[in-house]
Amino acid sequence: MNAPLALSPAALALIDQAVAKYPAGQKQSAVMAALTIAQDEQGWLPAPTMDFVAQYLGMPPIAVYEVASFYTMYDLRPVGRCKLSICTNLPCALQGATVAAAHLKQKLGIEFGETTADGAFTLKEAECLGACGDAPVVLVNNKRMACAMTADKLDQLIEEMK
């Protein structure tokens, strides 16, 4: 029995484009792209959506859950309209990321993994974002990287995203 349609035809077309990049019989190689497309459409990845992606790609659901739970860019519960992910790994920490993270926590009144009461912001601690030389680095909604973030720049970013 097929799972109910969990994604729009437009999202499925994008997943099909990702699948086409891999050799025949290797649909599962597009799992990260498929999860990103699903999350972009739904805002997060509920279990039924991950189950649908697993079926669509011909994978065991646990394999999809493993990918979604390993990478910090995937959200397994609802997040705010604006998700701010800040890298706190050592190279970034040495350039002020822990101070920047503390500023964000204070300014937003939340800890890592929490969402503001108005649903506007979610703050996440990220693993390496690949921009150590530009630290502190904040990834906005998994799409836009903000670099060399001082307290003033963080305040401006929050105002811009309100």
Secondary structure, DSSP 8 states (H G I E B T S, - for coil): ------S-HHHHHHHHHHHTTS-TT-GGGGHHHHHHHHHHHHSS--HHHHHHHHHHHT--HHHHHHHHHHSTTS-SS---SEEEEEE-SHHHHHTTHHHHHHHHHHHHT--TTEE-TTS-EEEEEES--S-GGG-S-EEETTTEEE-S--HHHHHHHHHHH-
